[in-house]
């Protein structure tokens, strides 16, 4: 399947010479002299590297069919993560390289959107925030109540975030999965 370069959009997945790329940026250029072209910034989904590529306007490029579905994280098995499709109950083993830094936010039973190309996972998306339990943190010292003071806390997944002094071990905290910052304490 192919798509016209004039119809490229951010987030599209392209199959160029057997390698999958995601469109990060694109710009249509129509110079005063010569033919129009499309300048793109593409991320290689296997290596993560970003390259610039220019296409002539109106040319067809390979479009990769990517299916996104909700999956539940079951457990970690060595260097891979096992997810279960919530619709079909099929289990998929996803390499650590695909999950990347999001592993710090995954707890058993958490749901994620997994992007699949043919039979292999090419990406994992988590909600904007997750709730995790504080497994270890220093107690707030009485009298050390400076407004906005923070302390490090280790969460159940091993992630270390800066939290306010009133947060204690065993508390549930909401963390932003895009920035890794503390948002609020949960009840």
Secondary structure, 3 states (H helix, E strand, C coil): CEEEHHHCCCCCEEEECCEEEEEEEEEEECCCCCCCEEEEEEEECCCCCEEEEEEECCCEEEECCEEEEEEEEEEEECCEEEEEECCCCCEEEEEHHHHHHHHHHCCCCCEEEEEEECCEEEEEECCCEEEEEEEEECCCCCCCCCCCCEEEEEECCCCEEEEECCCCCCCEEEEECCCCCEEEEEC
